[in-house]
Amino acid sequence: MTKSEALIYSLQLTNGGNIRPLALAVEYTRELLFIRQVPMDELRLSRDVYPLVARTLGKSVKTIARSIERRTRDCWDYGDRARLEQLIGPGALGPPTPRNLVLYLAYYAQYGISFYEMVDREVKV
């Protein structure tokens, strides 16, 4: 089990569904951001990440995009809200977009702290 899968499972989603596309999107995003050093502003899921996930799973890019959108909604609607806040950071006012959720999970998987905690640390440096 990858770190990304473990993070998604930690949300205790109660509605089932395939988390593999979302987990792979998080893993590929981690690789692009932290190994290949692609700037976050330049990263596009539809252009950079979804095709990699689609190729890995033998699905179309459109199918992968829909699957990740559904799992993103599921994380918000059916997931453990306290755990989700721990992964994202405090103050989430509404459901994250698929791009934001993938970024939040990638940062947490990489650093073990929420995206917003990481931003706070960077601002203070």
Helices and strands as residue ranges (DSSP letters): H 3-9, H 20-30, I 31-35, G 40-42, I 45-49, H 50-57, H 61-78, H 81-88, H 98-111, H 115-124
